[in-house]
Amino acid sequence: MKVKCKIFIAAILSCGVLSIVKAQNDDIKISKPPVIMDGTYDIEDNPIFATFDNGNIYIIDDPDKVDEEDNDIVIIDERDTRENMRIEDSYRLDNPLTQLKIINIILKYNELHPSKKEWIRTKYSLLNEWIAHNIAYFWDYEKERTESVDFENREEDTYNILRLTKKD
């Protein structure tokens, strides 16, 4: 039992879950409130959907269309083809409060720009999956698969971070 407990605590620390209690000095801070650019947003011509203190959040269907800076976040909209939203290099964001802000922006995007195929994910299932991906990435588990998190419909109830297992 002690070994399982130590592994659980190490996993939480390694992915930054306990950084909630730290001072809020992330590299990426969402402006208050985030500037949602739904009036001028166009996935082809202007893929900047939201802004934050030192970067942009791009939501685009083709990542090659964006020349992002270090602090930018690129989210790939694959809802019509794979019922999926994917955050590129999501391992860079390890603060759960920042992750929740990004998730809220994704959910707002989904509300403002519905897809042909219904994409339904809950806030906490998205957060659980993101944390599970970060744990796997920081433990060097399939880094090429876990460096970016993909939010597919079929994974709505897949991850339970409190158990640290993937449900069958």
N, C-alpha and C positions, 0 to 999 in steps of 0.2 A: 504494500500500500504506500509506503514512504517513497519508493522509486517512482510510482505513478504520479504522486503528488509533486515530486521534484521535476519530473518531465513536464507536467502541466504548467508549473510556475515558470520554467525555462521557456516554454513555448509562448506564454503570454508576454514575458519580458522581451523575447527575441523579435516579436512582431510589433511591439510598441503599444500593446493594449493598455499597459499601465501608464503610458505617457499622458493619459487624461489628467492625472494628478500633477503632472509637471507644469511649469509655467508655459503659457501659450506663446512659444517663440519658434513656431514652425517656419520652414522656408516658404511654404505656401499657405497663404491666408486668404480666405474668401472675404470679399468686401461685404460690408453690412449695409443694406442687403445686397446679395449678388445682383449684378446688372444683367437681367435676362433680356437678350436682344431679340425678342420674338417679332418685333415690328420690322426690323431690317434683316433678320436672319434668313439666309438662303443657303441650303446645304451645298450648293454648287458654287455660288459666287462669293458668299461671305459666311464661311463656316464657323465664325466666332459666335458661340451661343451665349456665353457668359464671360464676365471678366472678374478678376480678383486683384488683390494689391499689386502683385508683381508678375502677372501672367494672364493668359487667356485660356478659356476652355473651348476647344474646338469639338464640334460634333459633326462628323463627316462620314460619307459612305466609302471613301477611298483615301487611305492615309497618305498616299503619294501627292495629294492635292494640297498638303499643308507643309509649310516650312516653319516648324515650331521652334521656339526658343527653349532653353533649359527648364524654365519654370512653367511652361505651358503644359496643359493636359489635353491629350487627344483621345476622343471617344469615337469608336467606329460603330455606326448604326447599321446593323445587319438584321433589323427586325423583319424586313420583308422577305429575306431569303433564308435566314436561319433562326428567326425569332430570338435574336441575340443583340446585346449591346456589349462592346468590349472596350475596356480602359487599357490603353497601351502603357507599358511600363508602370503598372499600378503598384509595384513593390516600392516605388519611391515615396509613396504616401502611406505612412504607417501610423498616423495619429487617428484614432477612431472618430474624433470630433470632425476632423477635416474630411475623413471618408464619408461621414454622414452628410456633410454639406454637399459633397460631390454627388452622393446618391440622391439627395433632394433635388439637385439640379437635373439629374437624369430623369427622375420621376416627373418633374415639371416639364421637361422637354417632351416626354412621352404624352403628357396631357395636352400640351399645345400643338404637337405634331404627331397625331396618331398614325400608326402604321396600317398597312392593308391586312397583315396578319396580326392578331391581337397579341400584345406583349404584356404579360401580367406578372409582376414581381413585387413582393412586399419589401419595405425598407429594411427590415431586420434580416430577412433571408439574404438580401444583397450584402449587408454588412458581414454576416456570418461567412458567406462565401469569400468575400474579399480578405477577411482575416485568415481564413484557412489557406488561401493562396499565398498570402504573405508568410505564414508560418512555413509552408512547404518551400517557398523560395529561399528564405533565410536559413533553412536547414539543408540547402543544396539538393532538394528533391525535385527532379525534372525541371530545372531552372528555365529551360526554353519554353516549357508549357505554363509555368507558374509566374513568370515575370509580368504577364498581363492577365487580368481577370476578365472572364467572359461570363455575362449574365444571360444564360439561356433560360427560356421558360421551363424546360424540363428539369431544371435544377432548383426550382422554387423551394422544395422541402428536402434538399439533399444534405446540406451541411448543418451540423449542430456543434458549434464551437465549444459548448460546455462539455460535450463528450469527447471532443477532439477526434472524431471518427467520421467517415463518410457512410451515410446510411445506404443500405442495399435496396 
